[in-house]
Amino acid sequence: MRRLLATDLGIWPMAADQHLPSDMMISTPDYWARLAEYLLLYDQIIIPTGNMQILAVLRIMLGDNIFDELIRNKIIVLARYDMWFGYLGAGGIGFYQVFDNPEMQKNSFPNMATNHFEHLDQAIENALIATNPPSTTKRKTVIKNLLLDNTIVLPMETIFKGVKEEAFSDIRNSSYLQNILSLKNADCLIGNIGKSNPNSFTIFNPHVTPKKVIPEIEALNRVVFENLLLSIGGHTQATALTGDNSTLSVLNAKGQRIGFSPQGRKAFADLQKINGVPDIGLAFSSKQLSAAQIFDLRSSEHAADLRIWLDKGSPTEEATETIARYIETIKNPSLVERWPVKILRFAITATWSTLEPVTGIAATAIDNFYLKKLYSHKSPDLFMRQAKIVLTNTPVIHPPIRKGRDRNAVCSCGSGKKYKTCCGI
């Protein structure tokens, strides 16, 4: 099963302007495209979240009906964390779980910055109050119950113990990191970097650079953050990670295999362009294709066969049969004409044998000089494995429910007919 940890859809704690990440995702076509492609190419999508702010993004992009369907069938699973970390003055890396500030508690309106650390039920309620789209009391209850039944809670105390140990191990094994974290601060422990204000606490966010940047602290925080992602991937038994160069550079350097990285996204787009196939992600982001149509396409037998084939990795003789069957289906004029922009012809051509990069990219081309200085001793054979990860109290993630399209429902092509008498023939 292709289980994806979508770290690029994670909204991480911020010291201020916590609303900006979700606003940026909703207004950026690339995020719409990514979500559509993940739904087509992966069986299950795990999204790490603390304050449940991603709910606004998913509900606006998918609409409430498809959102409910994807959560209920465990196609999208939210993985909740309630701890975070930062660099505390001269005390090194510290992990915290709650804000104990009476002044904040006086504020009756939910604070999304502190919502990362609330109990799950309260975090869901707060997110539904503080974010769009607005919901009735009844609708809020439906969403809350749905999420309480289908959200997994990560064992953060266990995870952070392993993360800190692994991060410090990475630093000890990297002469480059040792140089900026130790040698520039003679006789100074890694956990006590010089030049830092003893009263300061630097909360790490991969996309937000502090106003006063101390490179040594930023480097240490980044190593911890990316090992956190790797550890969450291990605990959720993900088979691939997604992200960008600002969130996965250290994992790339360690030789971790990245699932649908920017390079994989480009490879997928190029394949579609070369073969004259509509870009599914682009069609969704430009509103030419609805979330219901994406769901229908994902639910088709041939799309399921495609995911099974991709899950096996390298092309085989069976792959040729998969391609032939799919091409035979999409060449049926009566079927193709029922789909807006003939979008069903989305991803199978005779050149799919070159699709191996989409199943996992070593991604060594970001900055070879920099990466070699980081982890020249690391093997690229690692794949979502962390040598010292402790998997006790690992949450159980059930596989997605394989339920086909409701054949009596109205077809998403806009004909007004039932699915079974229209595109479902």
VEXGUKE-477360 format. One record per atom (N, C-alpha, C, O, CB): residue in one letter; x, y, z. Coordinates in steps of 0.05 Angstrom, whole numbers, plus 5000, padded with zeros to 4 digits. Atoms other than C-alpha are relative to their C-alpha. Glycine has a CB too. Example, Ala and Ser with C-alpha at 12.3 -4.5 7.8 and 13.67 -1.06 7.14 Angstrom:
% residues 2
A501849765000
A524649105156
A501850245000
A503950245013
A498050015025
S498449764999
S527349795143
S498550225014
S499550445018
S500950094971
% end
This chain:
% residues 425
M501749765000
M500050005000
M501750255000
M503750265015
M498150005024
R498549755002
R502550694982
R498950205020
R496850325016
R499850124971
R500849814979
R502051105046
R501950235001
R504350205005
R499949855028
L498449765002
L504451815041
L499950175025
L497750225035
L499150164975
L499949794979
L506752285097
L500450274986
L502650334977
L502349945021
A499949755015
A505152965066
A500950225018
A499350375029
A497250074988
T498949794982
T509753415106
T499650284989
T499550475004
T503049955005
D500549745012
D508553975056
D497250115006
D496750355001
D500549994970
L502649914992
L501354005079
L499850055031
L497750125041
L497949804992
G499949954971
G503554065152
G500150305005
G501650454992
G502449865013
I499949724991
I502254735186
I501350015027
I500149915047
I497150145000
W498450034976
W507554825239
W499750255018
W498950465009
W503049974993
P500349774981
P507555275302
P501750244992
P503950224981
P500949915028
M498749745006
M509356005292
M499850185024
M497950175040
M498850134975
A500149814978
A510956555341
A498050224995
A496950345014
A502850135004
A502049795008
A506257035303
A498949944973
A500149784958
A501350285001
D501250035026
D501757065243
D499349714993
D499949624970
D501850124978
Q500650295004
Q499356345251
Q498049964977
Q497949744966
Q499049885025
H502150035021
H493756475200
H501249994972
H499949904954
H498050225002
L498849975027
L498556585142
L500349744985
L499849744961
L502650145002
P499650245016
P500255865123
P497549904986
P497749834962
P501149785018
S502550105013
S493055645110
S499150204978
S498250114957
S497849965020
D500749815021
D491656295072
D501749964975
D500849974952
D500350295010
M498150045022
M497856165029
M499349754985
M499449754960
M502949995010
M500750255014
M495855445014
M497550034983
M497549944960
M499649785020
I502549975015
I488855634993
I500350174975
I499050134955
I497850125018
S499649815022
S491256194948
S502149924980
S502550054960
S500650275010
T497850095017
T496955804916
T499149764983
T498649544995
T502549935016
P501050225017
P494855364856
P501749745003
P500649525001
P500150084971
D498450244998
D500754894867
D499149815022
D499349575020
D502950085006
Y500950174978
Y497854644933
Y497449854992
Y497049625000
Y499450175025
W502350145010
W491254484899
W500949774982
W499849544983
W498150194984
A499050205019
A495154104845
A501249765016
A500749535009
A502050124981
R498750224984
R499153714897
R497949825012
R498149585011
R501850125022
L502150164986
L492953494935
L498649814980
L498249584986
L497950185013
A501350175020
A489653234871
A501849774992
A500949544990
A499250174975
E498150215009
E495852854850
E500549805022
E500749565017
E502650124991
Y499650194978
Y496852554919
Y497649815002
Y497949575007
Y500450155027
L502450164999
L489652304918
L500049794978
L499049564983
L497550174998
L500050195022
L490751964851
L502249795003
L501849564996
L500350154974
L497650175001
L497651674863
L500649855026
L502349675026
L502350164993
Y499550134975
Y497351454936
Y497449885012
Y495350005008
Y501350195020
D502450134988
D492650984974
D499150155024
D496750185030
D500749715008
Q500749864975
Q492951385039
Q501950235004
Q504350214999
Q500249805024
I498449764996
I495352085056
I499950075030
I497750125041
I498950244983
I499849934972
I497752235127
I500950295001
I503050374989
I502049825015
I499249714998
I497952985144
I500550065030
I498750045046
I497750184989
P499449934973
P501553195208
P498750275007
P498850464991
P503050025005
T501349754993
T497753735246
T500050035030
T499949845045
T497150014990
G500149944971
G497854075314
G497450155007
G495950065023
G502450165008
N502349844994
N492554615314
N497649964982
N495650104984
N500850294998
M502250085018
M488054285262
M499350224980
M497150224969
M497549945017
Q500449785019
Q488754905218
Q499749904971
Q498550034954
Q502350205001
I500250125027
I489254445157
I497149944993
I496549914969
I501749754999
L502850055006
L481754325164
L498950214981
L497450144963
L498450005026
A501049795018
A480354995132
A500949964971
A499350004953
A500950285010
V498950045027
V484854835073
V498649774986
V497749804963
V503049945002
L501350245012
L481854145061
L497150054994
L496149964972
L500349765018
R502949965005
R474654365068
R499550194977
R497650154961
R498750115026
I500349825022
I475454945020
I500849884974
I499449924954
I501650265005
M499150125025
M479254544968
M498249774992
M497649754968
M502949905004
L501550245007
L475053914972
L497050035001
L495549894988
L500849785018
G502849994995
G468254154994
G499349805023
G500749605026
G498349944975
D500550164976
D464953855056
D499249714993
D500049535008
D497750125015
N500850275006
N461953245022
N502449824994
N502649605005
N498149994976
I497750175007
I468452984992
I501949995024
I503249795029
I501450124975
F498450004976
F472253195055
F499149785019
F500749635029
F499950285014
D501050214982
D467652755097
D500649734989
D501449555005
D496950045003
E499550265012
E468352185048
E502949915003
E503449685010
E499250004970
L497150074999
L475952205048
L500949945029
L502549765033
L501750224988
I499350044972
I476452255124
I498749745010
I500049585023
I499150235018
R501450234991
R471151725137
R501249744989
R501349545003
R497050014991
N498950245012
N474351225089
N503049985005
N504349804994
N499550014970
K497250014992
K481251375119
K501950034976
K504149924976
K500649745014
I498249945023
I484051605052
I501850245008
I504250245001
I498350074975
I498449794987
I486352245087
I499849955030
I497749935042
I499050294993
V499850054971
V488652135159
V501650235013
V503950285004
V501249725007
L498549794986
L490652705206
L501549875023
L500449725039
L498150225010
A498350104978
A496452545253
A500650235018
A502150425011
A502749874988
R499949774981
R496152995314
R502449995018
R503049795030
R497450015017
Y497949974981
Y502153245352
Y499250225020
Y497950415011
Y502850074986
D500749794981
D501553655416
D502450105016
D502250215038
D497949905020
M497549904989
M508753815431
M501650134977
M501350064954
M501749785014
W498249875019
W513854265396
W502750055013
W503149985036
W498850264988
F497349974990
F521054475404
F501050274992
F499950414975
F501849784991
G498649765007
G525755065401
G502650015014
G503349825029
G498350255006
Y497449974987
Y532455315424
Y499750205023
Y499050435019
Y502250094980
L500449844976
L532255575495
L502650125010
L504349985021
L498749845022
G497749854990
G537456105510
G502649854998
G503449774976
G499650075029
A497550154999
A543855755531
A499449715009
A501349575017
A502150135017
G500750264990
G540055125550
G499749794979
G499149564985
G497550015016
G500250195021
G539854795482
G497149944992
G495350094998
G501349745008
I502650085010
I534054435449
I498149935023
I498849785041
I500249774980
G502150064979
G527654425491
G497449934987
G496750044966
G499750235019
F502650085010
F520954095480
F497850095020
F498250075044
F499849694996
Y502149914983
Y514554385507
Y497349914990
Y497049844967
Y500050315002
Q502650115007
Q507354165509
Q497650195004
Q495750184988
Q499549755016
V502249834995
V502854705538
V501050285005
V503250325014
V498349905023
F499549734992
F502655455546
F498450055026
F496050035026
F499250214977
D501349944974
D501155635618
D500050305004
D501650415019
D501349855023
N500149714999
N499256365609
N497250095006
N495450094989
N501050124973
P502749924992
P493256625648
P498850224982
P496450234977
P500050095029
E501049785017
E492857245603
E498849894974
E496850004964
E502350194994
M501150125024
M491756805542
M497349865005
M495649864988
M502049804988
Q502550144994
Q486356405577
Q497650195003
Q495450105001
Q500449845026
K502249804998
K482357045588
K498750054973
K496450144972
K501050265012
N501049955027
N481457105513
N498049794993
N498749554990
N502350024979
S502150205005
S474856765496
S500249894971
S499349674966
S497350125004
F499850095028
F476456725421
F502449814998
F504649875008
F500350244981
P497850205002
P480756115403
P502650124988
P502550284970
P499249774983
N497449915010
N488156245393
N501349774985
N502049574997
N501850105024
M499050225016
M490755825336
M503049955005
M503949734999
M499650064970
A497250044993
A497955925359
A500349815023
A502149645023
A501450265006
T499950184977
T496555575425
T498349754996
T498449575012
T499150155025
N501750235005
N491555095395
N501549744994
N500449524996
N498150064977
H498350245005
H497354625377
H500149835025
H500649595023
H502850094992
F499550144975
F497554435451
F497549945016
F497649845038
F501950165017
E502650074987
E490154355468
E499549704997
E500749574981
E497750174988
H500950275004
H486853685478
H498649984973
H497650184962
H498049925023
L500950035027
L484553395412
L497150114996
L496650254977
L500049714992
D502849915004
D477053525422
D499850305000
D498350424985
D498249885021
Q500049714999
Q478354245442
Q501350134976
Q500450344966
Q501350095026
A498649895024
A483254355385
A498250004976
A498250184960
A502549834995
I501950015023
I477954125335
I497950225002
I497450364983
I498749724999
E502149804996
E472654575365
E501150284994
E499850444980
E499049995029
N498849745004
N477355175365
N500550064971
N500050284961
N502650025016
A499449965028
A479455065293
A497450054984
A497550224966
A501449754989
L502549965014
L472155025270
L498850285006
L497450394989
L498049795008
I500949734993
I470655685306
I501650214986
I500650414976
I500050045031
A498249795008
A476756065284
A500650014970
A501850204960
A502649985015
T499350015028
T477355855211
T497549984982
T495349914992
T501849764995
N502150045020
N473155855148
N500249724988
N502349604991
N500250224978
P502649875003
P468555605120
P498449985026
P498849805042
P498549874977
P501650014976
P463455765174
P498249765000
P497449664979
P498350265003
S501650244998
S459355185200
S497750045021
S498150195040
S501749765008
T502150004980
T452755095236
T500849835024
T502749685022
T497349904987
T499450164976
T452654785305
T499849704993
T501549545002
T498150075023
K500350285008
K450154135275
K502449904983
K503449684987
K497449964985
R497850085017
R455554125222
R502649985016
R504249805010
R500450214977
K497650014983
K461054265274
K500049735015
K502149615018
K500150235019
T500250254986
T458553665313
T500749764982
T502149584991
T497249965012
V499450225019
V458853215252
V503049994994
V504249774995
V498450054973
I497149995006
I465953435235
I501649915024
I503549755021
I500950284991
K498550074975
K468353375307
K499949705005
K502049575010
K498950155024
N500250294996
N465652665314
N501549844979
N502849644986
N497049915000
L498650135022
L468452465247
L503150005005
L504449805001
L499450144973
L497149984995
L475452715266
L500949855025
L503049745026
L500850305002
L499350154976
L475352425336
L500249704995
L501849565007
L497950055022
D500050285007
D473951745305
D502349934982
D503149694981
D497449924987
N498150075022
N479251795250
N502750145002
N504350104984
N498750064974
T497449874997
T484952225276
T501849845018
T500949745039
T499750295011
I498250154982
I491051875305
I501650215016
I502350425007
I501949824983
V498549834982
V494752175364
V502849895003
V503249665012
V498650035028
L497250095000
L502352125359
L501150005029
L500550185044
L501750184982
P498750014974
P506351915421
P502450185001
P504750094999
P500849715007
M497949805004
M510352555422
M502349985020
M504650035012
M498850275002
E497850024981
E514352435486
E502049794991
E504449834992
E498949935028
T498350215011
T516951785457
T501550094975
T503950044972
T498449754995
I498849915025
I518252095390
I502250205005
I504350184993
I497850134982
F498049794996
F522052695416
F502549895014
F504749995009
F498850225018
K497650124988
K526652265458
K501849884978
K504249934978
K499349775020
G498450115022
G528851895395
G501050214981
G503250194971
G498349804985
V499249785018
V529052535354
V502550145010
V504350194994
V497750204997
K497749864989
K533952885400
K502549834998
K504649934991
K499550085029
E497650185002
E538552285402
E500949974972
E503349984966
E499249725012
E499250035028
E538352195327
E501250254989
E503150244973
E497549924983
A499049745010
A539452935314
A502950045009
A504650124993
A498350235009
F497349964989
F545652955359
F501949804987
F504249854983
F500049975030
S498350205014
S548152315326
S500750104972
S503050064963
S498549734998
D499449885026
D547552655258
D502250215001
D503950224984
D497450124988
I498049784997
I551553245283
I502749885005
I504749984994
I499250195022
R497550134994
R556952795311
R501349874975
R503749864973
R499749805023
N499150145024
N557452435244
N500450194976
N501250104955
N498149794993
S499649815022
S557853065202
S502150215008
S501750375026
S497350154994
S497849814994
S564353455202
S499150284994
S500050475007
S502549934984
Y501049735007
Y560754035169
Y498350125022
Y498750355030
Y498449994974
L501649904978
L555554095224
L501650045025
L501150225041
L497649815004
Q498349974977
Q560753985277
Q501550264999
Q501950405019
Q502049765002
N498549765004
N564554565248
N498450255008
N499350425023
N500950034971
I501549764994
I558955075252
I498849995028
I498250205039
I497850044979
L501250014973
L556154815318
L501949975023
L501350045045
L498149775001
S498150054979
S562354645356
S502650174997
S503350325015
S500749715002
L497449885003
L568854905328
L499950305000
L501850435009
L501349914974
K500349714999
K566255615320
K499550105028
K499750345034
K497850094981
N500549944972
N564555595393
N501849825017
N500849635029
N497049975008
A498150174987
A570755315425
A499249935028
A498350105044
A502850145001
D500650104973
D569654885487
D497050045007
D496350045031
D501750135020
C502849964994
C562154995480
C498449754991
C498849664969
C498950264985
L501650235007
L557254415481
L498050074978
L497250304974
L498549905025
I502049965022
I552554315422
I497450125011
I496150284997
I499549744985
G502549904988
G546754445469
G500350275013
G498450365026
G499049805019
N499649744987
N549755105492
N501650184981
N503850254986
N501549975027
I498749855021
I551355505430
I500450295008
I498750415021
I498449994974
G499449724993
G554756175440
G498450204985
G497150144965
G503050054997
K501349775012
K551956855421
K497050015004
K495750204996
K500650004970
S502950004996
S544956655442
S499350145026
S500850135046
S498949725000
N501049864976
N540957065492
N498949805019
N497149645012
N497950214993
P501050204980
P539856655556
P497050015004
P495849825012
P501450045026
N502949964995
N532756935560
N498349954975
N495949994976
N499550275011
S501550035025
S530856785488
S499149714996
S500349525006
S501750094976
F500950275007
F526956195460
F499350014970
F497350144963
F497549915017
T500350005029
T527456075385
T498249774991
T499249544990
T502750004985
I501850205010
I521355695360
I500649954971
I500850144955
I497050085003
F499250065027
F523155335296
F497549964982
F495749824989
F501749754999
N501950055022
N518855375233
N501650004974
N503050194969
N497750225000
P498350025024
P521855145167
P499650224980
P501450274963
P499549744987
H500649805020
H518655705127
H500250285010
H499850474995
H497249964989
V499849734988
V519556295175
V502750035013
V503449895032
V497750045020
T497449954989
T526456565188
T499850215022
T498650425018
T502050094978
P500049804978
P527456935255
P501250264991
P502950274973
P501449895025
K498949745007
K528857675251
K503050025005
K504550134989
K498550225016
K497150014994
K535557575284
K500949714998
K500549555016
K500650115029
V499250285005
V538456945254
V502749945011
V504750095006
V500049954969
I497450114991
I543956565290
I500349744985
I499049544991
I500049965032
P499850235018
P546256065237
P500349745015
P499249535007
P502350044981
E499650254986
E548555555288
E497449895012
E496949655011
E502150055023
I502550094988
I541855535323
I498049914978
I496649714982
I498750235017
E501850085022
E538055505257
E500849734989
E499149564983
E500250214977
A499150265010
A542354925234
A499249775019
A498349565011
A503150004997
L500750204980
L541254545299
L496949944999
L496149715000
L500950085028
N503050035001
N533654675297
N499149844975
N497349684977
N498750275001
R500850145025
R533354435225
R500549705001
R498949544992
R501450124976
V499450294997
V536753775240
V498049865017
V497149645011
V502949965011
V502050114982
V531953655297
V497349984986
V495949774987
V499750175026
F502650005014
F525853845254
F499849774980
F497849634979
F499650274987
E500250205021
E527553385197
E500149725011
E499049535000
E502250044979
N500050264987
N529052805243
N497249955013
N496449725015
N502249985022
L502850034990
L522152945274
L498249894977
L496649724982
L499050275011
L501650105022
L519052855205
L500549714994
L498749554989
L500650174975
L499350285006
L522852215194
L498949815021
L498049595015
L503149974999
S501150164978
S520651955262
S497049974997
S496049755002
S500850125027
I502950015004
I513352125249
I499549804976
I497549654978
I498850284994
G500350195023
G514151755182
G500349715009
G498849544999
G502050074979
G499750274990
G516651145219
G497749915017
G496849685014
G502649985016
H502250074982
H511151155271
H497449964984
H495749804992
H499650215021
T502450045016
T505751225217
T500449804978
T498549754963
T499250274988
Q499450205019
Q509050695175
Q499650104971
Q498549954954
Q498349755005
A500249885026
A509251155115
A502149874981
A504249794990
A500350315000
T498150115020
T512550905051
T501350234984
T503150174968
T498649814982
A498949775015
A514051605024
A499550265015
A497650285030
A498950014971
L500349734990
L514952325045
L499750204977
L500950154956
L502350085019
T499949785019
T513352955008
T500750265015
T500250285039
T497350034985
G499249754988
G516053645020
G501450164979
G501250114955
G501849965024
D498449845019
D520554164989
D502850035011
D503549935032
D498750284995
N497249984992
N527854364993
N500350145027
N502450115040
N501550144979
S499749864975
S526554815053
S499249825024
S499849895047
S498350255000
T500850174978
T523554245094
T501449735000
T501449595020
T497149965000
L498950275002
L527253625069
L502949994992
L503849784984
L498449844981
S497250005009
S534353835054
S501849825016
S503549685004
S501150295001
V498350174984
V537453465112
V499349704995
V501149544993
V499650065030
L500850285006
L533452825097
L501149924973
L502049694970
L497049975001
N498850065026
N535752865025
N503049945004
N504149764992
N499750244981
A497250034995
A542852935051
A500649735013
A502749615008
A501150235017
K499650264987
K542052325095
K499549764982
K500049534990
K498149995025
G500550225018
G540051925035
G497249895001
G496649684990
G501949785004
Q502750094998
Q532751865052
Q498650034972
Q499150224958
Q498450155021
R501350005026
R528451704992
R497450155002
R495650085018
R499549714990
I502349824998
I523352244981
I497949934978
I498649904955
I500850304997
G502050105018
G516752044949
G499350184977
G500350154955
G497549945015
F500949825022
F513552604909
F501250285005
F499850475011
F496950024998
S498549754995
S518853144917
S499650194977
S498250124957
S503049945005
P500249825024
P519353754871
P500949874975
P499849924953
P501550265005
Q499050145024
Q523453324824
Q497949804989
Q497549784965
Q502649855006
G502150195008
G517952794824
G497650144987
G496550044968
G499149835023
R502249855010
R512653314812
R500650094971
R498850074954
R499450255017
K499249915027
K516453574751
K500049764981
K499249794958
K502850145001
A499950235017
A517552874725
A497149924991
A496749854968
A501449765014
F502850085006
F510052724729
F498850204980
F497450124962
F498450005026
A501149795019
A508253394695
A501249964972
A499849994952
A500650285011
D498750035026
D513353274640
D498949764984
D498549774960
D503149965003
L501150245013
L510652574626
L497250074987
L496649984965
L499749775020
Q502649935011
Q503652854617
Q500250194976
Q498850164957
Q498350135022
K499749805021
K506053434574
K501049874974
K500049924953
K501950225009
I498850135023
I510253004528
I498049834984
I498049824960
I502449825008
N501950185012
N504552534515
N497350134994
N495349994987
N499649765017
G502449865006
G499253064506
G497749935018
G495449945010
G499249944972
V502050084980
V495552844569
V499450245018
V501350375027
V501049755016
P500749774983
P491753364610
P501449975028
P501649755038
P497050025004
D498850004973
D495253554675
D497850015021
D496450215024
D501950255003
I502250034981
I490453314729
I500250215022
I498250345029
I500049725013
G499649814978
G493453754784
G499350284990
G498050435005
G502849995010
L500549735011
L493154374739
L497050044995
L495950255000
L501650044974
A502949995005
A485954214719
A498550055026
A496650205026
A499049754986
F501349964975
F483954174792
F500550285011
F498750415022
F500949795020
S499349744988
S487654804813
S498750234984
S498250444995
S503050045000
S501349795016
S484455194755
S497049975000
S495650104984
S501150004972
K502950054996
K477454934775
K498749884975
K496349894972
K498650275006
Q501250145023
Q476554554709
Q499149735008
Q497549604994
Q502149984977
L500750264990
L475953924750
L499250035029
L500750165044
L502449804996
S500949974972
S472053864815
S501149785018
S502249585008
S496949995000
A499150204981
A473853484878
A498549744996
A499649525000
A499750105029
A501650245005
A468153004863
A501049844976
A501049594977
A497050074996
Q498950145024
Q471152844795
Q502749875007
Q503349654997
Q500250204977
I497550124991
I477952734827
I499449745015
I500749545011
I501650205017
F500750244984
F474652254876
F499049784982
F499749544987
F497950085021
D500950205018
D471051894820
D502349874985
D502449624982
D498050124980
L497750105015
L477451824780
L501749825018
L502749615010
L501750234989
R498550164981
R481151574842
R498749735006
R500049535009
R500450165026
S501550244993
S475651064856
S499849804977
S498949584982
S497350085009
S500350185023
S475950764786
S501949765003
S504049785016
S500550144974
E498550254998
E478550054780
E502850044987
E504849934997
E498649774986
H497449975014
H484050274731
H501950185016
H504350135015
H499550114973
A498349834983
A486650824778
A501149835023
A503449875031
A498450245010
A499150184979
A486950294833
A502249824990
A504249775003
A497749845012
D498050175012
D490849844786
D502650154997
D504850045001
D499149894973
L497749835003
L495550414772
L501650035026
L504050015026
L499250284989
R498749984974
R497050514846
R501349745009
R503549745020
R498050095021
I498850264994
I498249774855
I502649964985
I504649874995
I498049774994
W497650025017
W503149794797
W502250175011
W504550085013
W499350074971
L498049824989
L506750404825
L501249895026
L503549935032
L498950285004
D499150104974
D507150064893
D502149794997
D503849755014
D497649895015
K498150215004
K511149504863
K502750104991
K504749954991
K499049804979
G497449885007
G516549984839
G500749974971
G499250084954
G502249875017
S499050025028
S520249784776
S497949884982
S496449704990
S502649844999
P501950115019
P516149644714
P500449704995
P502749614996
P500150154974
T499950295005
T514448914700
T498449954975
T497250134963
T499049845025
E501750085023
E511048524645
E497150075006
E495650144988
E500349714993
E502749944992
E504648624684
E499350294995
E497050364989
E499549935029
A500549715004
A505449374676
A499050054972
A497350224968
A502650165005
T500949975028
T504649304601
T497049944997
T495650084983
T501649824981
E502950075001
E497948964611
E498350225013
E496250285004
E499649735014
T501449784986
T495849514660
T499650244981
T497550354979
T501550085025
I500149775019
I497550054609
I498149944977
I496450114970
I502850064989
A501750075023
A494149684552
A497050025007
A495450124992
A500749734989
R502850004991
R487749594592
R499050285004
R496750354997
R499749835025
Y500849724994
Y487650324613
Y499650154974
Y497650304970
Y502150145017
I500249865026
I488950574542
I497549914985
I496150084973
I502549954983
E502350105014
E483550124514
E497450145012
E495550194997
E499849705003
T502349884987
T478650424565
T499750294992
T497550384984
T500249985030
I500249715005
I480351154553
I499650064970
I498950294963
I502450145010
K500549965029
K479951064477
K497149974992
K496350024970
K501849824983
N502850045005
N472650904484
N498750284998
N498450415019
N498649835022
P501149735003
P469451544455
P497650065018
P497450285029
P499250054971
S502449954984
S462951464492
S500750055029
S499250195043
S498049764998
L499249964973
L466651444558
L501550275003
L500950435021
L501949785010
V498449754998
V471552014544
V498350244997
V498850445011
V502249994978
E501649775004
E466252484519
E498450095024
E497550325026
E498149954977
R501649934977
R462652464585
R501750155021
R500650255041
R498949755013
W498349874980
W468652764622
W500850274990
W501950304968
W502549835006
P499149735008
P469953514620
P503050004993
P504549865007
P499550215023
V497349985010
V476453674583
V501349724996
V503749694995
V501850165018
K499150275005
K476852924571
K502249925020
K504349815012
K501149974971
I497950024980
I480652894636
I500849715008
I502849665020
I499150155025
L499550274993
L480252144643
L502649904987
L503849714997
L497749824992
R497550085013
R486152084595
R502450125015
R503850285004
R500150084970
F498249844983
F490652294652
F502849905003
F504650075005
F498850035026
A497350084991
A496651864664
A501149754989
A503249664999
A500049995029
I498950255009
I497651234624
I500750034970
I499050074953
I498049775004
T499150015028
T501751224560
T502249794998
T502949675018
T501150284991
A497950205004
A506950774530
A502650075014
A504449905017
A500549954971
T497549924987
T512351174565
T499949985030
T501650085044
T500850274992
W500150024970
W509951014636
W502249835011
W502649835035
W497349895008
S497850164989
S515750534641
S502250185011
S504050095025
S501249824978
T498049824990
T519851154656
T499250135026
T500450325036
T500650224980
L501249874976
L515651314718
L501449935026
L500550015047
L497149935001
E498750094975
E520451004768
E500650235018
E500450205043
E502549854994
P499449784982
P522551694795
P497650085018
P498050175040
P500950244985
V502349924984
V515451824819
V499749825024
V498549915045
V497449994983
T500350184977
T515751214865
T502150065022
T501949945043
T500249714991
G498149934979
G521651514903
G502550124988
G503750004969
G500849755016
I497749865011
I527252004889
I502250035021
I501650135043
I499250274989
A497849964981
A534052004922
A500750295003
A501750385023
A502549854991
A499849714999
A534352744905
A502750105010
A502950225031
A497950125018
T497349924993
T541752864906
T501050254985
T503350324988
T502049774996
A499249785017
A541753454859
A499450285011
A499750484997
A498749984973
I500749744989
I539754014906
I502450175002
I502550404991
I498749975028
D497549864997
D546654234925
D502149805008
D502749775032
D499850245021
N498350224993
N551653674920
N502350085018
N503149925035
N501149884974
F497749924984
F557354064949
F499250035029
F500649935047
F501150274990
Y500949974972
Y553354255011
Y499249745012
Y499949695035
Y497550195000
L500950264989
L550353565019
L502349825007
L502249685027
L498149874981
K497750184994
K556953205015
K501450095025
K502549925040
K502050014977
K498749904975
K559653655070
K498349925024
K499349875046
K500450304999
L501850074978
L553553475112
L500349715008
L500949645030
L497150064993
Y500150284994
Y553252725106
Y501349834978
Y500049674965
Y497049915003
S498650145022
S558552455059
S500149705006
S500549544987
S502850114997
H499850284993
H558551785097
H497449854997
H497449605000
H501149975028
K502650134999
K551151645090
K499449854974
K500249934952
K497850205005
S500850155023
S548351115044
S497350094989
S495650165005
S500049705006
P502649925011
P542651284996
P497949775001
P495749804991
P500350094972
D501850235000
D539450605010
D497950025022
D496049855022
D501649755004
L502049974979
L535550845071
L497450084988
L497350234968
L500950205021
F502649925010
F528150895060
F498049995023
F497049785030
F499149814977
M501849974978
M523751145116
M500849825023
M499149715037
M497249934991
R499050154977
R528150785166
R501750185017
R503250345007
R501649754991
Q498449854982
Q531151095227
Q501249805020
Q499749685035
Q498450235015
A498750224985
A536350655262
A499250005029
A498849785041
A502950034997
K500449994972
K534850895332
K497150065008
K496550135031
K501850205013
I502849934994
I527351005326
I498849805020
I499349565018
I498450014974
V501350174981
V523350735384
V497049994993
V495750204994
V500550115030
L502750025010
L516750475361
L498049895021
L496049775014
L499949824976
T501950084979
T513350335428
T497750204999
T498150434992
T501349995028
N502449834999
N506250615435
N499450124972
N498350334970
N500450225020
T500649905027
T505850685360
T497049994994
T495849784998
T501649844979
P502850015006
P498850885338
P499449824977
P501149794959
P498950284994
V500750185021
V495250395294
V498450164979
V496450294985
V498249765010
I501449865022
I493250695227
I498849794982
I500149634969
I502050184983
H501450195016
H488050285192
H500250074970
H500250314964
H497049975008
P499849945029
P488550215116
P497450144991
P495350115004
P500549754984
P502449875010
P483650625074
P497849794994
P498449574986
P500650164976
I502350175006
I476750325065
I499650014970
I499250224958
I497450095015
R500250015029
R476350094993
R497049984992
R496049764988
R501649764989
K502849995008
K469350314976
K499750144974
K500750364970
K498350145022
G500349885026
G467350444905
G498050235000
G496950305020
G499149794981
R501949775004
R463151014878
R497249915005
R496449694996
R500350124972
D502950064996
D455851024900
D498750024972
D498450244961
D498750205020
R500950015027
R452850814834
R497250134996
R496450184974
R499949714990
N502649875002
N446051124850
N500250305004
N498250455001
N498149885020
A499649724996
A449051804865
A500150144973
A500650024952
A502650065016
V499949845024
V448852374814
V502850004989
V504750045004
V499050295005
C497450015012
C454652324765
C501350275001
C500050484999
C499849914970
S498549744997
S460052854774
S500550144974
S501650364974
S502649955015
C499449875026
C460452994699
C498150234994
C498550384975
C499949794978
G501949785004
G454453464704
G497649934983
G496150104976
G501550224988
S502350085018
S449553054662
S497450005015
S495250025003
S500649734989
G502550024984
G444553004720
G499049725002
G497149675017
G497950174988
K500750284999
K444052254709
K501349865024
K503249965036
K500749864974
K498750164979
K445651714760
K502749904989
K503049864965
K498249775009
Y497450095008
Y452851494759
Y499949744984
Y501449704965
Y501949975024
K500150275012
K450950774740
K499050014971
K499549834956
K498449825016
T501149985027
T447351014677
T501550204983
T500750274961
T497050065000
C498549805015
C452551524657
C502949914998
C503549724983
C499950285015
C497250075003
C460151494666
C500749735013
C502849625009
C501750225013
G499450254987
G459550874709
G499249754984
G499249534995
G498649995026
I500850225017
I457150444651
I502449814995
I502149614982
I498850094973
% end
